[in-house]
Amino acid sequence: CCLFINANFKTNSDLKYGIATKLETELSSDQNRGRLDIDQAFVFADSENYGKLEFGNAIAVNQKMKVGPAAFVRGNGVSVQ
């Protein structure tokens, strides 16, 4: 079960800023006991002149540490000269 919390604001000079949070819990597991985990939590500022700045954890830790076939470097063995 997930809960997303987003708050976005905009100034008169077209600066957008806000917060984003993703909370997650496993309701079907007895070992979790209804504990909430914070998967994502960050603040951001976005401006057309300066770009976007994010501060915090935008990617969940379990996704950063995931190991599987998609995480390995692979190639097709063809070299182009």
Secondary structure, DSSP 8 states (H G I E B T S, - for coil): -EEEEEEEEE-TTS-EEEEEEEEE--TT-TTTTT--EEEEEEEEEEETTTEEEEEEE-S-HHHHS--SGGGS----S----
